[in-house]
Amino acid sequence: MLKRRYADRSEWSRVKDRDYTQSYFDDDYFKGYVTLLKINQVSEPLDVSYGGREICIVDNGYIWLQHFPEGQHFTVTTMFNGKGEVIQWYIDLSLRNGIENAVPYYDDLFLDIVVLPNGQVFLLDEDELQDAFAHGMIDEDLYNLAYREANRLLWMIELDQFKLLNYIELHKEELMKKL
């Protein structure tokens, strides 16, 4: 069974105070939901490590902007620090993106891609995908879908063809007006 992840992250106890908003966009460059989570207060910061480098991805004043493109098998979360600088783009591979109880969600397909502002790219959680397949949580079709989509996105990123990243600031500004 795939885990369903919700944009508002209401179950996330680390975040003690938050503001949340969302909008549906349908224009020439993006169609789908975009959500903004403004993290006002956390119980403790969250650091992650990529390639031996520690990066704080959650702290007071941070913003997570998440795109749920309609008809695609991924979401993109852009994480901003308290100064408004992009920390990373986190791409979750998904079976589907949808909306439930008025909140966007995705069904997690295990693989993730991280793109850092310095251009470094990391494919994450291959072990989780392989374990899910080995233990019958997903079938061969879903296993192949995850890798096919990851490879397509990695190729687009490498060729600077992943255009969604060009519209992050525009969507962030629109949603900040709603808070």
C-alpha positions in Angstrom: 0.0 0.0 0.0 1.4 3.4 -1.0 1.5 6.2 1.6 -0.8 9.1 0.9 0.9 12.4 1.7 -1.1 15.6 2.2 0.1 19.1 1.3 -0.9 20.8 4.6 1.2 18.3 6.6 -1.3 18.6 9.5 0.1 15.5 11.1 3.6 17.0 11.4 4.0 17.5 15.1 7.5 19.2 14.7 5.7 22.3 13.3 4.1 24.0 16.3 2.7 27.1 14.4 2.0 27.4 10.7 0.1 29.3 8.0 -1.2 27.4 5.0 -2.8 28.3 1.8 -3.4 26.8 -1.7 -4.6 27.7 -5.1 -5.3 26.1 -8.4 -3.4 27.4 -11.4 -4.3 26.8 -15.0 -2.1 28.8 -17.3 0.4 28.3 -20.2 3.2 26.9 -18.0 1.4 25.0 -15.1 -1.9 23.3 -14.4 -2.6 22.0 -10.9 -2.6 22.9 -7.3 0.2 24.9 -5.6 0.4 25.0 -1.8 2.3 27.1 0.6 3.3 26.1 4.1 4.8 28.9 6.2 6.5 27.4 9.1 6.3 30.0 12.0 7.6 27.8 14.9 9.1 24.4 15.2 9.9 22.2 18.2 13.3 21.7 16.7 15.0 22.3 13.3 15.4 19.5 10.8 18.8 18.9 9.1 19.4 16.4 6.2 22.7 15.3 4.7 23.5 15.1 1.0 26.9 14.2 -0.3 28.4 14.8 3.2 26.9 18.3 3.4 24.3 19.2 6.2 21.4 21.3 5.1 18.6 22.6 7.4 15.3 22.2 5.7 12.9 23.1 8.5 13.2 25.9 11.0 11.3 29.0 12.2 10.4 31.2 9.2 10.9 28.6 6.5 8.5 28.2 3.6 7.6 25.1 1.7 6.0 25.7 -1.7 4.6 22.5 -3.3 3.4 22.0 -6.8 1.0 19.2 -7.7 1.0 19.1 -11.5 -2.2 17.6 -12.9 -1.8 14.3 -14.8 1.9 13.9 -13.8 3.7 11.4 -11.6 5.6 13.8 -9.4 5.3 16.8 -7.0 7.9 19.5 -6.5 8.5 21.0 -3.0 10.6 24.2 -3.1 12.1 24.8 0.4 13.0 28.4 1.3 15.0 29.4 4.4 14.1 32.4 6.6 15.8 34.8 4.2 13.7 33.6 1.3 16.6 31.8 -0.4 15.9 28.4 -2.0 17.5 25.6 0.0 16.5 22.8 -2.3 13.9 21.5 -4.7 12.6 18.1 -3.6 10.8 16.0 -6.2 8.6 13.2 -4.9 7.7 10.5 -7.5 4.0 9.7 -7.2 1.5 7.2 -8.6 -1.1 10.0 -8.7 -1.7 13.5 -7.5 -5.2 14.4 -6.3 -7.4 16.3 -3.8 -9.2 14.9 -0.8 -11.2 16.9 1.7 -10.1 20.0 -0.2 -6.4 19.3 0.4 -4.0 18.2 -2.4 -2.2 14.9 -1.9 0.1 12.5 -3.7 0.5 8.7 -3.4 4.2 8.3 -2.8 6.2 6.1 -5.2 9.2 6.0 -2.9 11.9 7.5 -5.2 12.8 11.1 -4.7 15.1 13.6 -6.5 16.8 16.5 -4.8 18.2 19.4 -6.7 20.4 21.9 -4.8 20.9 25.5 -5.9 24.5 24.7 -6.7 23.3 22.2 -9.4 24.0 19.0 -7.5 21.3 16.4 -8.1 20.6 13.3 -5.9 18.4 10.3 -6.5 17.1 9.1 -3.1 15.4 6.1 -1.6 16.1 3.5 -4.3 16.4 1.0 -1.4 12.9 1.8 -0.3 11.5 1.2 -3.8 13.4 -2.1 -4.1 12.2 -3.2 -0.7 8.6 -2.4 -1.6 8.9 -4.4 -4.8 10.6 -7.3 -3.1 7.9 -7.5 -0.3 5.0 -7.2 -2.7 3.9 -3.7 -1.7 4.1 -2.6 -5.3 4.0 -4.6 -8.5 6.4 -4.6 -11.4 4.4 -1.9 -13.3 4.7 0.6 -10.4 8.3 -0.3 -9.9 9.0 0.5 -13.6 6.9 3.6 -13.5 8.9 5.0 -10.6 12.2 4.5 -12.4 10.9 5.6 -15.8 9.6 8.9 -14.3 12.8 9.4 -12.3 14.9 8.9 -15.3 12.8 11.3 -17.4 13.0 14.0 -14.8 16.7 13.5 -14.2 17.2 13.8 -18.0 15.1 17.0 -18.1 17.0 18.5 -15.2 20.4 17.7 -16.7 19.3 19.4 -20.0 17.8 22.4 -18.1 14.4 21.4 -19.6 12.5 21.1 -16.3 10.8 24.4 -16.8 8.5 24.3 -13.7 11.5 25.5 -11.6 11.3 28.8 -13.6 7.9 29.7 -12.1 8.5 29.0 -8.5 8.9 32.6 -7.4 5.8 33.7 -9.3 3.6 31.1 -7.5 5.2 31.9 -4.2 4.4 35.6 -4.6 0.8 34.8 -5.5 0.2 32.5 -2.5 2.0 34.8 0.0 -0.7 37.4 -0.8 -3.3 35.1 0.5 -1.7 34.7 4.0 
